[in-house]
Amino acid sequence: MSDAAGGAVGPDGNRDGRGDDATTAASDAFATLGSETRMGVVRTLFEAERDAGRPVTRSFSALFEASDEETTAGFAYHLRQLPDTYLRKVEPGEDPGGAGSAGQGDPGDDEAGYRLTVAGRRVARALASGALTDSPDRAPVDLAAPCPFCAEPALRAAGDNTVLTVSCGACEREVLGLPFPPAGYRAHDDGTLPDAVDSYYRGRISTMRDGTCPECGGVVETVTELASDGDSEAEHDHDDGAQAGNTSEGTDSDADPGTATPTARARMTCTACGYRLRCPVTLTVLDEPAVVAAFHAAGVDLAARPLWNVGQEWRERVVSTDPLAVRVSARVGEQQLACFVGRDLSVVYTDQVTPDDDGDDRRAPTDVQEQGAEGGSVEGASTDGDAAASETGADRPGVSEPDSATA
């Protein structure tokens, strides 16, 4: 059995036929790449794969000719440092996938030589993307969407040390700040870069909300938190400029903490690699079937709206703090759509009503009552206390991707 990237699975179910204890110390793994010759071998094989559109084998002589080494003996020494971790030696006609049946593994080549392992391929991709070596900037680009804070058509996107920041020239507020791979800056011009960043992070939000890390494939912990939860100076110090717009928009920062209106945000953290993404709760419900269907029926394509302004009709409001629950709502045509999101970011209830003549679509607490993520009830329109004192525009809080070291 093999995967599309190549690499055999042994009888114990481990890639490349190695056992559970077949791991390499991180220091050893990186030390083997501490040579331009070895890195050159990885690049040569990766470029050959890109040209062929599949994993390929290259002979010792072909790899030697592509290197800067003067002797085969010196090159052989470097090559010996790479197998088992980044390279795999194969024989003529061997099916590197190890499937043992036609059409199941990767096609074999007619010569003995070397192929990249999955780890080798990942290293090569990281180099090709520039993630380890490049820090590109990008001059400001005007955006079509209005500012979610002041509604003025003055939004601009600029890249600084790989972080794309969206800010408003009119109210001088920052809306969003997100790292984007250097290869993306190289591949996209000013006209396509904003859309590329938007698509890139929409996919990441969706994948992480489903519980899988887009960086390493690990398990993601999803949580709805009050905007003040987990905030600290140390955390902001490590954000590398990626901390976006004010997630506590709508609160009175000078007010008594006991009377200030709470606001919430989504926080998604990989339990394996620590990759973390924070965003407005609204952005986690955009692909909910009820939301997609309602907007589709109204002739609105939510995917056409950028993350930095998904629409002025969106609101989100903390309706309960124990258990924590957030009401995310939007006026869609003649209907008011509402999603009630629990502490684990699950949508525990959706509701669609026709607003009253006075515009008040709120129901009595007994009209909407569902089980919350922590076993408590989620009241759809509680007006008790400060938790439901007001609603804030859900497009106002920004999206941020903090440095994984702060997770």
Buried (B, 14 or more C-beta within 10 A) or exposed (E): EBEEBBBBBBEEEBBBBEEEEEEBEEEEBEEBBEBEBBBBBBBBBBBBBEEEEEBBBBBBEBBBEBBEBEEEEEBEBBBEBBBBBBBBBBEEEBBBBBBEEEEEBBBBBEBBBBBBBBBBBEBBEEBBBBBEEBEBEBEEBEBEBBBBBEEEBBBBBBBEEBBBBBBBBBEEBBBBBBBBBBBBBEEBEEEEBBEBBBEBBBEBBBBBBEBBBBBEEBEBBBBBBBBBEBEEEEBEEBBBBBBBBBBBBBBEEEEEEEEBBBBBBBBBBBEEBBBBBBBBBBBBBBBBEBBBEBBEEBEBEBEEBBBBBBBBBBBBBBBBEEBBBBBBBBBBEEBBBBBBBBBBBBBBBBBBBEEEEEEEBBBEBEEBEBEBBEEBBBBBBBEEEBBBBEBBBBBBBBBBBBBBEBB
